[in-house]
Structures are given as C-alpha cells and as structure tokens.
Amino acid sequence: MIASVAGRVAAIAPDGAVIEVGGVGILTHCTPGTLATLRMGEEARLATSLVVREESLTLYGFATDDERAVFELLQTASGVGPKLALAMLAVHTPNTLRVAVASADVKALTQVPGIGQKGAQRIILELKDRLGTPEEAVNAALNGERVAAWRDQVHSGLVGLGYSSKDADEAVAAVEPDADADLAAGRQPQVAALLKAALRSLSIR
C-alpha cells in the first residue's frame, strides 16, 4: 500500500493534484479542502489510500491521516465506494461525519450527493460504533456552531489553481448567495459544489 506521497506539486485540478515524486508525477484524487492546502510548485505531503480494481489503480490523497482513516472506514459500509466516501469528505469534515453518525443525523448525510434517506440510515447503522464521537465536535454540534469555512476553502482552492486573490474574492462573492441559502436552510455549504460554481463564474467573465 502507498501510505503517503511527498514532493513538489506539479499540477492542481478541481478534483485532484499531481505530486512529483522522484521525477514521476503521481495523480491523487482529493477533496476541495485538501486541494486548498496545496500550492503549485511547493512541496507537499499527502496521506494516501490506494484503491485497487481489476482494471485500475487509483490513489486518493488527504491533508491528514485522520481523513484517510475515515475515508477507509466509510468504505466498509454497504454501498459506499471510494468515490462516495470522497464525496462525503468533500461535504463534511471527519469530525462532522462522526457527529452525524453518532447522533443519527440522516439530514446531514443526505446533503452528500448520492446518499438518500435509506442509504444514510444504513451508513449510520453500520458505522455508529466505528467512527468514534470526539467530544469537541459533539459539543460544537449541540451548541449549533456554524463555521463559514467554505469561504476560505473556496478562495484557497481558486488561488491554488492559479487565480489571483482579487479574482478569487470576486468568485467567492458570486457564489455567496448559494452558500447563504444553504446556511439559512440549516445545511452545511458544499465546498465542492461552490468551487465548481466559482470556476464557472470566472470562465464566463
């Protein structure tokens, strides 16, 4: 198993990055949150999980070992493959997922594209005693704290893709109504969807 990769960031795309290791560019599929931590041409280290299929070898990269551990645990639930597990981590942090599973929060899980009510209930049933329940995350959820981290993640993601800070500011402003609508409805803004919308707003200018 390839547990991690470390090297120069050779390329960044909306769904992954290429890390140059020993002259070889290694494609790693990442969440927008992980991509936001990378900078073109700079050194980076990603915890990785290699998914082996008969027809392919796919490497997934994460900013922390905890994200990788949760990614792998999620796939032990029925019907959850690597793409869906990555989508779950694109929408929710590991701690948010732990809280959602521990508190049987079906609504939070169904915010992830591809997860319906029955799927969310199955995930909760199968993972409830496996993901853990960090006290800080539970307390934050009970206190109703809503951190608008989406702005920083989308902005950092755009800058990492080569856009200027000014362009990133304008793109964040363009998608802010969508994020505000999610927050008003009690939903956590989906960083992946917001990043794609921000990129669209920049492409049509």
trRosetta pair geometry for C-beta under 8 A, 3 or more apart (Angstrom, degrees):
i j d omega theta_ij theta_ji phi_ij phi_ji
1 49 7.8 -24 -168 -142 114 49
1 50 5.5 -170 -147 33 69 115
2 5 6.8 17 166 -56 119 91
2 48 5.2 -26 114 96 95 131
2 50 4.9 94 32 -46 93 124
2 59 6.3 -28 73 -119 138 118
3 47 7.0 -42 163 -152 66 71
3 48 6.4 125 150 57 16 81
4 45 6.1 12 176 -176 120 93
4 46 6.4 172 -154 88 73 47
4 47 5.3 -44 -98 -111 93 44
4 48 5.5 154 -105 11 29 91
5 19 4.9 126 127 89 126 147
5 21 5.5 -99 -162 -55 99 142
5 26 5.5 -135 -136 80 157 147
5 28 6.6 -156 37 -55 140 137
5 45 7.3 179 90 -147 44 53
5 46 5.5 -1 55 54 86 93
5 48 5.6 51 -7 -30 92 140
5 59 7.6 52 -24 168 135 145
5 61 6.9 -62 37 -106 112 119
6 19 7.4 -95 -150 173 5 136
6 21 7.0 93 67 -106 44 106
6 43 7.2 23 179 -177 84 95
6 44 7.1 -154 -140 99 57 43
6 45 4.2 -8 -102 -102 96 85
6 46 7.7 180 -77 20 53 58
7 19 4.8 118 60 167 100 90
7 20 4.8 -135 141 81 129 54
7 21 4.2 -144 -31 -81 148 63
7 22 7.5 -97 -97 -9 141 53
7 26 7.8 104 40 26 136 109
7 43 6.8 -101 170 -138 16 73
7 44 7.3 -21 66 54 41 68
8 19 7.3 149 74 -160 36 60
8 20 4.7 -14 62 50 90 111
8 41 6.4 -20 -170 -157 107 32
8 42 7.1 169 -142 95 68 15
8 43 5.9 -49 -89 -90 55 56
8 44 7.7 85 -145 16 17 81
9 12 6.5 15 171 -53 119 99
9 17 6.0 -42 -146 -180 98 127
9 18 7.5 110 -167 77 54 57
9 19 6.2 -38 -101 -104 52 67
9 20 7.8 -157 -79 8 4 86
9 38 5.0 142 -110 -177 152 110
9 39 6.3 144 45 78 148 39
9 40 5.6 -119 104 -117 111 30
9 41 6.4 -39 67 9 85 21
9 42 5.8 10 21 57 112 64
9 43 7.7 180 -12 -110 80 9
9 44 5.1 51 -54 3 103 128
10 18 4.4 -59 69 102 102 106
10 19 6.9 153 9 -121 91 13
10 20 4.5 94 -44 -39 121 106
10 25 5.3 -83 57 -119 156 110
10 40 8.0 24 -176 -147 10 74
11 17 6.5 172 91 -157 59 57
11 18 4.0 35 43 29 98 114
11 25 7.4 37 13 -159 110 131
11 40 7.6 23 -109 -118 24 96
12 17 4.9 -12 -107 -109 66 94
12 18 7.9 -124 -60 23 37 71
12 35 6.1 122 -160 -159 110 102
12 38 5.8 168 -96 100 126 125
12 40 6.1 -106 0 -71 114 87
12 160 5.3 -99 145 143 170 98
12 161 5.5 -126 102 -95 114 60
12 162 7.9 169 60 -24 112 87
13 16 5.5 7 59 58 103 67
13 17 7.0 -174 24 -81 69 44
13 161 7.8 76 -118 -118 22 104
14 32 7.7 -19 -169 -93 67 91
14 35 7.7 46 -156 -168 27 178
14 161 7.6 17 -70 -94 63 139
14 195 6.5 157 -144 125 97 118
14 196 6.4 71 -160 -89 144 78
14 199 6.6 -57 -87 -35 127 162
15 29 6.1 -19 150 -144 88 84
15 30 7.4 152 166 52 40 60
16 27 5.9 41 144 -176 140 85
16 28 5.8 179 -161 90 99 44
16 29 4.4 -57 -90 -107 117 45
16 30 5.4 127 -118 15 50 80
16 35 7.6 -130 -115 -85 9 116
16 61 7.6 106 -145 29 81 111
17 27 7.7 168 89 -147 32 51
17 28 5.8 -14 62 60 76 92
17 30 5.9 6 5 6 97 135
17 35 6.2 164 -44 -116 113 85
17 38 5.5 -17 -104 111 162 176
17 44 7.9 -16 127 77 151 156
17 46 7.9 157 66 -47 123 151
17 61 6.9 -72 49 58 101 149
18 25 4.5 4 180 -176 118 107
18 26 6.7 148 -157 67 62 36
18 27 5.5 -29 -98 -91 77 61
18 28 7.7 156 -98 16 28 73
19 25 7.3 146 71 -154 31 56
19 26 5.1 -27 64 61 84 95
19 28 6.2 17 1 0 110 121
19 44 6.4 -112 -115 73 114 105
19 46 6.6 -144 -48 14 153 119
19 61 7.5 130 -17 -96 131 158
20 23 7.0 9 -177 -108 98 11
20 24 7.0 153 -154 74 58 33
20 25 5.3 -30 -95 -94 71 66
20 26 7.6 163 -95 13 20 75
21 24 5.7 -32 70 65 73 87
21 26 5.5 5 15 -6 115 123
26 59 6.5 -17 169 59 104 160
27 59 6.7 138 90 52 61 106
28 46 5.8 126 137 94 170 159
28 48 6.2 -97 -125 -112 126 113
28 59 4.9 -66 -107 113 71 103
28 60 6.5 93 -169 -158 81 15
28 61 3.3 44 159 -21 137 123
29 58 6.5 1 1 175 128 104
29 59 7.0 151 13 90 78 52
29 60 5.0 -42 67 -109 91 69
29 61 6.9 153 61 17 36 78
29 86 6.5 -31 129 -123 113 162
30 34 4.0 -118 -174 84 115 126
30 35 5.1 141 102 -53 126 83
30 38 8.0 87 86 -13 172 135
30 46 7.3 -90 -92 -137 122 144
30 60 7.2 141 -79 -167 47 65
30 61 4.8 -37 -79 72 100 93
30 62 7.1 168 -129 -81 86 39
31 34 4.9 96 54 7 77 99
31 35 7.0 -142 95 -3 41 89
31 62 7.6 36 13 -113 104 73
31 67 7.7 -120 15 -168 132 138
31 86 6.2 -166 -70 -174 85 81
31 89 5.1 -110 -65 112 147 95
31 90 4.3 -164 -139 -89 100 71
31 191 7.7 65 164 81 97 125
31 192 7.1 -87 -160 -71 74 107
32 35 5.5 -56 -143 40 35 113
32 36 6.2 45 155 -31 66 102
32 90 5.9 78 12 -148 90 94
32 153 6.0 83 127 158 103 113
32 154 7.4 2 166 -90 135 57
32 157 5.3 -22 -167 -91 92 149
32 191 4.6 -158 79 127 136 109
32 192 5.0 -172 -17 -87 125 61
32 195 4.8 -172 -127 -17 141 153
33 36 5.7 -49 -153 23 30 116
33 37 7.5 27 150 -19 57 99
33 63 6.9 -91 124 -4 89 135
33 89 7.7 -110 37 149 125 84
33 90 7.2 -177 1 -130 96 49
33 93 7.6 138 -115 -94 174 80
33 153 5.4 -43 -103 -137 67 130
33 191 6.2 77 -55 88 83 163
34 37 6.0 -56 -165 26 40 110
34 38 7.4 33 145 -21 66 105
34 46 7.1 66 -176 -126 126 112
34 61 6.3 164 155 111 150 85
34 62 5.7 -111 -96 -137 141 38
34 63 4.5 -159 -118 -35 80 92
34 67 7.2 169 -72 129 116 168
35 38 5.7 -59 -158 28 43 113
35 157 5.4 54 102 -124 107 94
35 160 6.1 168 154 97 80 152
36 152 7.5 95 173 131 147 73
36 153 4.8 -110 -51 -151 165 63
36 154 7.8 -41 -96 -42 128 13
36 156 3.7 74 -167 97 97 116
36 157 4.5 -56 -86 -60 84 75
36 160 6.2 -163 -129 -8 35 141
37 44 7.5 125 117 -136 92 120
37 63 5.0 93 19 -112 156 125
37 156 7.3 29 -63 148 35 139
38 42 7.5 177 -171 65 59 105
38 44 5.3 -3 -120 -93 89 159
38 160 5.5 85 82 -153 73 135
39 42 4.2 36 78 18 103 131
39 44 7.7 160 36 -61 65 116
39 160 5.9 -109 -98 -120 48 84
40 160 6.9 143 -24 -170 80 60
40 162 6.6 30 -13 -73 149 85
46 61 3.6 6 160 -165 146 112
46 62 6.2 125 -171 48 87 35
46 63 7.0 -48 -123 -85 75 32
47 61 7.2 134 71 -158 43 59
47 62 4.7 -37 69 67 94 95
47 63 7.6 -7 22 84 95 15
47 64 6.4 -15 12 127 134 19
47 65 4.8 165 -96 -89 159 54
47 67 7.0 143 66 63 125 92
47 68 4.2 -109 126 -26 120 140
48 59 5.4 -10 -167 -172 125 100
48 60 6.4 148 -155 77 68 48
48 61 5.1 -28 -97 -98 84 66
48 62 7.2 172 -83 17 35 78
48 68 6.9 3 38 -113 3 134
49 59 7.5 151 75 -156 40 54
49 60 4.9 -16 59 60 90 103
49 62 7.5 37 -6 -8 99 116
49 68 5.3 162 -42 -155 107 97
49 71 5.8 -160 8 101 155 129
49 72 5.7 -165 -125 -67 146 101
49 82 7.8 -170 105 -127 120 116
50 57 6.4 -12 -169 -172 103 93
50 58 7.4 149 -158 78 54 43
50 59 5.5 -24 -102 -101 71 73
50 60 7.9 -172 -80 21 25 73
51 57 7.6 156 80 -160 52 45
51 58 4.7 -18 61 66 102 95
51 59 7.7 -172 20 -81 74 25
51 60 6.6 49 -13 -11 109 109
51 82 4.7 -50 -78 -58 161 154
52 57 5.8 -8 -111 -112 66 76
53 56 4.8 16 60 53 110 78
53 57 7.5 -161 34 -74 69 35
53 58 7.2 25 5 1 108 104
58 82 6.8 152 93 101 131 161
60 68 7.8 151 103 -120 100 83
60 71 6.5 -162 116 170 142 154
60 82 6.2 -155 -45 -170 143 119
60 86 6.2 -134 -139 -84 133 121
62 65 7.6 131 96 -87 121 17
62 67 3.7 -169 -170 94 132 119
62 68 4.5 -163 38 -56 144 79
62 71 6.5 -146 -62 -16 141 140
62 89 7.7 -49 -114 158 112 157
63 67 6.2 69 48 9 71 149
64 67 4.8 106 61 0 83 98
64 68 7.3 -146 100 0 51 84
64 94 7.9 -96 77 -5 126 140
65 68 5.6 -55 -154 37 39 113
65 69 6.3 42 149 -23 70 104
66 69 5.6 -52 -147 34 33 112
66 70 6.4 29 155 -15 66 105
66 94 5.3 -139 139 38 105 172
67 70 5.9 -57 -148 39 30 107
67 71 6.2 38 151 -25 64 107
67 89 6.0 94 -158 -154 98 141
67 94 5.7 -132 -94 -47 56 121
68 71 5.4 -52 -148 33 32 118
68 72 6.5 26 156 -15 65 105
69 72 6.0 -59 -152 38 29 106
69 73 6.3 27 152 -17 65 109
69 94 7.9 51 69 -131 89 143
70 73 5.6 -56 -143 40 34 111
70 74 6.2 43 156 -29 66 103
70 89 6.7 131 99 -89 118 116
70 94 4.3 -167 -29 -123 159 104
70 97 6.3 115 -172 69 136 144
70 98 7.8 -92 -115 -53 126 91
70 131 6.7 51 -126 -137 91 100
71 74 6.0 -52 -152 26 25 114
71 75 7.2 22 153 -18 57 105
71 82 7.6 37 175 -139 103 73
71 85 5.1 103 -155 146 66 122
71 86 6.8 32 -133 -79 113 61
71 89 6.1 -32 -83 -33 90 147
72 75 6.0 -56 -158 30 35 112
72 76 7.6 42 146 -28 61 96
72 85 7.9 85 -62 178 18 158
73 76 5.8 -46 -164 15 44 114
73 127 6.8 103 149 -135 103 115
73 130 5.9 177 -167 136 122 116
73 131 6.1 146 125 -92 147 75
74 77 6.2 -47 -175 16 47 111
74 80 5.3 -114 151 151 81 146
74 84 7.7 -148 144 105 121 85
74 85 4.0 143 93 -125 130 103
74 88 6.0 -175 -144 56 156 150
74 89 7.9 -135 -13 -40 157 99
74 97 7.6 -50 -83 179 117 152
74 123 7.7 1 -150 -147 79 116
74 127 7.2 2 -111 -97 50 153
75 80 5.4 -142 -113 110 39 96
75 81 6.5 38 -128 -143 98 23
75 82 6.3 3 -92 -73 131 57
75 85 5.2 -46 -58 -53 84 147
76 80 7.7 -6 47 66 30 118
76 126 7.3 -163 113 148 83 118
76 127 7.4 126 76 -90 98 94
76 130 7.4 -101 73 149 137 166
77 80 4.4 46 72 12 96 129
77 122 6.8 127 179 126 109 90
77 123 4.9 42 -177 -120 161 69
77 126 4.5 136 -122 87 86 137
77 127 5.5 -46 -70 -43 120 110
78 122 5.9 -75 63 161 105 131
78 126 6.4 167 6 -57 85 162
79 84 7.7 -17 137 53 71 168
79 119 6.1 -116 109 -132 146 101
79 122 6.7 56 31 99 129 146
80 84 5.1 -125 -145 89 66 125
80 85 5.6 87 166 -62 105 88
80 88 7.8 -5 -146 -20 121 140
80 123 6.7 83 -51 -103 133 107
81 84 5.4 91 51 17 66 100
81 85 6.9 -124 104 -6 32 95
82 85 5.5 -57 -141 39 31 113
82 86 6.2 32 159 -20 67 105
83 86 5.8 -54 -149 36 29 110
83 87 6.4 32 150 -21 63 105
84 87 5.4 -50 -148 35 36 115
84 88 6.5 42 151 -24 65 100
84 112 7.5 86 -168 146 80 128
84 114 5.4 -130 -115 113 101 142
84 115 7.2 117 -164 -59 115 94
85 88 5.7 -49 -153 29 33 114
85 89 6.8 23 152 -9 63 105
86 89 5.8 -60 -151 42 35 105
86 90 6.3 42 147 -28 67 104
87 90 5.3 -50 -146 30 35 117
87 91 6.6 24 157 -11 65 105
87 112 5.4 114 128 -170 102 104
87 113 6.0 -98 -174 58 140 85
87 114 6.2 73 85 33 163 129
87 192 7.4 -74 -137 12 68 165
88 91 6.2 -63 -152 41 30 102
88 92 6.1 -34 171 41 68 103
88 97 6.3 68 157 -102 111 131
88 109 7.7 -10 -128 -142 108 76
88 112 5.0 -9 -98 -116 64 155
88 115 7.5 66 -86 -35 98 142
89 92 6.8 -74 -117 70 29 64
89 93 7.6 43 -152 -128 67 24
89 94 7.1 7 -122 -65 98 68
89 97 7.5 -42 -90 -37 63 142
90 190 7.3 41 125 -168 93 86
90 191 6.4 -137 174 64 73 95
90 192 4.2 23 165 -40 130 127
91 111 5.7 166 177 112 142 103
91 112 4.8 -149 24 -93 153 79
91 188 6.8 113 171 91 82 115
91 190 5.1 -32 -115 -122 87 88
91 191 7.4 -178 -108 23 34 80
91 192 7.0 -59 -65 12 66 110
92 96 4.0 -134 -168 93 99 121
92 97 4.8 127 114 -57 130 81
92 100 6.7 -45 -145 -9 164 141
92 108 7.0 70 -86 166 140 105
92 111 7.7 109 -48 75 104 121
92 112 7.3 -64 -3 -66 105 110
92 188 6.7 91 -92 76 76 156
93 96 4.6 96 50 5 77 103
93 97 7.1 -141 91 -5 41 85
94 97 5.7 -58 -152 36 32 111
94 98 6.4 34 152 -22 66 104
95 98 5.4 -49 -149 32 36 115
95 99 6.5 35 153 -18 66 102
95 134 5.5 -58 -129 46 100 134
95 136 7.4 -39 -152 86 144 92
95 137 3.7 -157 177 -94 109 141
96 99 5.7 -52 -150 36 33 111
96 100 6.3 35 151 -21 66 106
96 108 7.2 -149 164 -179 97 135
96 137 6.9 -140 -68 -160 38 122
96 141 7.8 134 -127 -78 65 114
96 188 7.1 35 -164 -63 154 169
97 100 5.5 -53 -144 36 33 113
97 101 6.2 27 159 -14 67 107
97 131 6.5 -115 120 -166 96 153
98 101 6.1 -59 -146 40 27 105
98 102 5.9 21 159 -15 65 114
98 131 4.7 -161 -110 134 76 114
98 132 5.6 -32 -139 83 129 69
98 133 5.8 172 159 -104 106 42
98 134 6.0 71 98 10 155 88
98 137 5.9 76 73 92 114 155
99 102 5.9 -59 -138 42 27 107
99 103 5.8 1 169 3 66 116
99 105 7.1 14 124 8 77 138
99 108 7.9 -28 96 100 91 175
99 133 7.2 96 -93 -140 50 78
99 134 8.0 -61 -57 52 85 81
99 137 4.9 -135 -52 141 114 107
99 138 5.7 172 -113 -90 98 56
99 140 7.9 -90 -79 68 156 91
99 141 4.6 155 -172 -40 147 152
100 103 6.5 -69 -137 50 19 93
100 105 4.2 -95 -143 60 67 113
100 108 4.0 -127 -118 89 122 137
100 109 5.5 143 157 -52 135 85
100 124 7.9 -107 134 -94 76 100
101 104 7.6 22 -175 -75 29 38
101 105 7.8 -60 -36 34 21 83
101 109 7.8 82 -73 -70 67 125
101 123 6.9 -97 -108 132 102 92
101 124 5.4 -179 -143 -120 66 66
101 127 5.2 -63 -151 100 145 107
101 128 5.7 -164 160 -102 95 51
101 131 5.2 84 62 35 151 143
102 128 6.7 118 -103 -154 43 73
102 131 7.3 -122 -47 75 89 108
102 132 7.9 -42 -66 119 125 28
102 133 4.1 92 -103 -97 159 113
102 138 6.9 -60 90 -93 145 109
103 138 7.7 147 -50 -129 114 88
103 141 6.9 -147 -15 126 155 151
104 124 5.2 82 -121 -169 67 148
104 128 7.6 1 -72 -106 81 119
105 108 4.1 32 125 12 119 116
105 109 6.7 139 99 -14 73 87
106 109 5.9 -64 -154 41 36 107
106 110 6.1 29 156 -18 72 111
106 117 5.9 37 176 -142 129 74
106 120 4.5 112 -146 116 74 136
106 121 6.1 -1 -106 -65 118 74
106 124 7.1 -68 -80 -27 73 143
107 110 6.0 -60 -145 38 28 107
107 111 7.3 45 151 -36 59 93
107 186 7.8 -3 145 117 141 115
108 111 6.0 -42 -169 6 36 116
108 188 7.3 43 -140 3 88 116
109 112 6.1 -42 -178 15 51 111
109 115 5.4 -97 150 135 86 147
109 119 7.8 -150 137 104 120 85
109 120 3.7 142 91 -130 130 109
109 123 6.2 178 -156 66 152 139
109 124 7.2 -126 -23 -50 157 98
110 115 5.5 -138 -111 106 45 93
110 116 6.4 30 -124 -151 103 22
110 117 6.0 -3 -83 -76 137 56
110 120 5.2 -63 -54 -45 82 144
111 187 5.6 152 -111 -153 128 107
111 188 6.4 89 147 47 169 87
111 190 6.8 -170 160 -70 103 107
112 115 4.5 42 75 17 101 124
114 119 7.8 -85 135 106 63 170
115 119 4.7 -138 -151 97 68 128
115 120 5.4 89 161 -63 111 84
115 123 7.3 -21 -143 -12 127 143
116 119 4.9 95 50 13 68 105
116 120 6.9 -126 100 -8 33 91
117 120 5.7 -55 -148 34 29 111
117 121 6.4 28 155 -18 64 106
118 121 5.7 -54 -149 36 33 111
118 122 6.4 33 152 -20 65 105
119 122 5.7 -55 -149 35 32 111
119 123 6.4 34 153 -20 66 105
120 123 5.7 -53 -148 35 32 112
120 124 6.4 33 154 -19 65 105
121 124 5.7 -53 -148 35 31 112
121 125 6.3 32 154 -20 64 107
122 125 5.7 -55 -148 36 31 112
122 126 6.2 15 160 -9 67 113
123 126 6.2 -66 -143 44 26 101
123 127 5.7 -14 173 14 66 120
124 127 6.8 -75 -128 52 17 86
124 128 5.7 44 171 -67 61 97
125 128 6.5 -25 -137 -17 16 114
126 130 7.8 -23 137 11 61 134
127 130 4.9 -88 -155 50 61 111
127 131 5.3 42 162 -26 106 106
128 131 7.7 -59 -143 23 13 96
133 137 7.5 -138 -174 70 54 109
133 138 5.7 41 172 -56 97 126
134 137 4.4 71 77 12 102 109
134 138 6.8 -178 88 -11 51 86
135 138 5.7 -59 -148 37 32 110
135 139 6.2 29 158 -17 68 108
136 139 5.9 -57 -147 38 29 109
136 140 6.3 31 154 -21 65 107
137 140 5.6 -53 -147 35 32 113
137 141 6.4 31 154 -19 64 104
138 141 5.8 -56 -151 35 31 109
138 142 6.3 27 153 -17 66 108
139 142 5.7 -56 -145 39 32 110
139 143 6.2 26 157 -14 66 109
140 143 5.9 -61 -146 42 29 107
140 145 4.7 -66 -168 40 84 127
141 144 7.6 39 175 -70 33 31
141 145 7.6 -79 -75 38 23 83
146 183 6.1 107 172 -142 148 106
146 188 7.7 -163 -140 -104 91 74
148 151 5.6 33 140 -5 99 108
148 179 7.3 89 -147 153 100 132
148 183 7.4 -18 -94 -82 97 146
148 189 7.5 46 -139 15 70 134
149 152 5.6 -53 -165 40 62 110
149 153 5.9 57 141 -22 83 108
150 153 5.7 -62 -144 42 33 110
150 154 5.9 28 162 -17 71 109
150 179 5.5 -173 89 -130 149 137
150 189 4.2 -36 -53 89 162 131
150 191 5.2 -156 -129 -91 85 82
150 194 5.8 63 179 42 121 164
151 154 6.3 -59 -145 39 23 104
151 155 6.0 20 158 -16 62 114
151 172 5.7 71 -146 -164 78 132
151 176 7.8 26 -97 -101 101 94
151 179 7.7 155 -62 119 77 174
152 155 5.8 -59 -142 41 26 110
152 156 5.9 23 161 -16 65 112
153 156 6.0 -56 -142 40 25 108
153 157 6.1 29 156 -23 61 109
153 191 4.8 -30 106 -139 141 136
153 195 7.7 -78 125 -65 91 113
154 157 5.6 -55 -147 35 29 115
154 158 6.5 28 156 -18 64 105
154 168 7.7 160 126 -169 75 94
154 171 7.5 -142 150 112 112 103
154 172 5.5 138 99 -103 121 91
154 175 7.0 -131 -169 67 164 139
154 191 6.3 -152 -60 -152 83 82
154 194 5.2 -73 -87 119 136 113
154 195 5.2 -159 -124 -84 82 73
154 198 5.5 131 -177 -22 118 157
155 158 6.0 -58 -152 35 28 108
155 159 6.5 24 154 -14 64 108
155 165 7.8 36 -176 -144 105 69
155 168 4.7 95 -148 155 69 122
155 169 7.1 35 -123 -78 113 50
155 172 5.3 -10 -72 -62 91 138
156 159 5.7 -55 -145 40 33 110
156 160 6.1 36 154 -22 65 108
157 160 5.6 -56 -148 37 29 114
157 161 6.5 25 153 -18 63 107
157 191 7.9 136 -23 170 147 107
157 195 5.1 -36 101 -125 155 127
158 161 5.7 -58 -151 36 33 110
158 163 4.5 -40 162 49 92 133
158 167 7.0 -145 156 106 128 92
158 168 3.9 157 90 -113 131 99
158 171 5.8 154 -105 63 160 145
158 172 7.7 -127 7 -48 146 89
158 195 7.4 -164 -55 -143 82 85
158 198 6.1 -88 -72 131 127 134
158 199 7.5 -169 -106 -76 93 74
158 202 7.6 148 -143 -42 122 151
159 162 7.9 139 -179 2 31 8
159 163 6.1 -88 -90 68 36 77
159 164 7.7 0 -114 176 78 12
159 165 6.1 20 -98 -86 118 64
159 168 5.3 -30 -52 -54 81 156
161 199 7.8 -25 94 -101 170 110
163 167 4.4 -115 179 88 107 126
163 168 5.2 133 106 -57 119 85
163 171 7.3 5 152 -2 164 142
163 202 6.6 -70 -109 -134 141 158
164 167 4.6 96 55 8 81 101
164 168 6.9 -144 95 -5 43 87
165 168 5.5 -55 -147 38 32 114
165 169 6.4 40 151 -25 65 101
166 169 5.6 -49 -150 30 32 114
166 170 6.7 27 153 -15 63 104
167 170 5.8 -57 -151 37 33 109
167 171 6.3 30 152 -18 67 107
167 202 6.2 63 175 -122 111 119
168 171 5.7 -56 -145 38 32 110
168 172 6.2 35 155 -21 66 105
168 198 7.8 32 -145 172 60 134
169 172 5.8 -55 -149 35 28 111
169 173 6.4 29 152 -19 63 107
170 173 5.6 -53 -150 36 32 114
170 174 6.5 38 149 -27 64 104
170 201 7.8 -154 125 128 86 123
170 202 8.0 115 90 -91 104 83
171 174 5.4 -49 -150 29 35 117
171 175 6.8 13 158 -3 66 105
171 198 3.8 80 159 -166 113 94
171 199 7.4 46 -157 -59 143 30
171 201 5.2 153 -131 78 78 120
171 202 5.2 -23 -88 -53 125 102
172 175 6.4 -69 -150 45 30 94
172 176 6.4 55 149 -55 65 94
172 198 6.5 11 -72 -117 44 131
173 176 5.5 -29 -149 -7 34 123
174 197 7.6 -159 112 137 101 96
174 198 6.6 134 67 -118 110 64
174 201 4.1 126 118 -152 160 166
175 178 5.1 -45 -173 34 72 118
175 179 6.4 70 133 -20 84 100
175 194 4.9 128 149 -156 145 85
175 197 4.7 120 -107 101 122 120
175 198 5.1 -72 -15 -68 137 81
175 201 6.8 -138 -46 -13 89 142
176 179 5.6 -58 -149 40 39 109
176 180 6.0 40 155 -22 72 106
177 180 5.6 -54 -142 38 32 112
177 181 6.3 38 156 -25 65 103
178 181 5.8 -53 -153 30 29 113
178 182 6.8 31 149 -18 62 102
178 189 7.5 103 116 -135 81 106
178 193 7.8 -127 147 121 140 109
178 194 6.4 177 91 -104 125 87
178 197 6.4 30 17 92 163 173
179 182 5.7 -52 -155 33 36 112
179 183 6.5 33 151 -16 67 106
179 189 4.0 7 -136 -109 87 144
179 194 6.0 33 -67 -103 104 138
180 183 5.6 -54 -147 39 35 111
180 184 6.1 37 154 -22 67 107
181 184 5.7 -53 -145 36 30 113
181 185 6.4 20 156 -11 63 109
182 185 6.0 -68 -151 43 29 103
182 187 4.2 -87 -170 82 84 103
182 188 6.8 -26 150 103 123 14
182 189 4.6 139 71 -86 147 64
182 190 7.2 -168 -110 -3 160 74
183 186 7.7 51 -177 -69 31 16
183 187 7.1 -97 -70 64 25 59
183 188 8.0 42 -89 -115 66 29
183 189 6.5 -23 -47 -43 87 96
189 194 6.0 29 166 -42 111 139
190 193 4.2 46 97 20 116 112
190 194 6.3 160 87 -15 60 89
191 194 5.6 -61 -143 42 31 111
191 195 6.1 34 158 -24 68 106
192 195 5.9 -54 -149 32 27 110
192 196 6.6 24 154 -15 61 106
193 196 5.8 -55 -151 36 32 110
193 197 6.3 31 152 -17 66 107
194 197 5.6 -54 -146 39 33 111
194 198 6.2 37 153 -23 66 105
195 198 5.6 -51 -147 34 31 113
195 199 6.5 33 153 -19 63 103
196 199 5.7 -53 -151 35 32 112
196 200 6.6 35 149 -21 64 103
197 200 5.5 -51 -151 33 35 114
197 201 6.5 37 151 -21 65 102
198 201 5.7 -51 -150 33 33 112
198 202 6.7 31 151 -17 63 105
199 202 5.7 -56 -151 36 34 110
199 203 6.3 32 153 -22 67 108
200 203 5.7 -58 -146 35 32 110
200 204 6.5 15 163 -10 67 110
201 204 6.5 -65 -146 39 28 100
201 205 7.1 47 153 -45 59 97
202 205 6.0 -39 -158 0 35 118
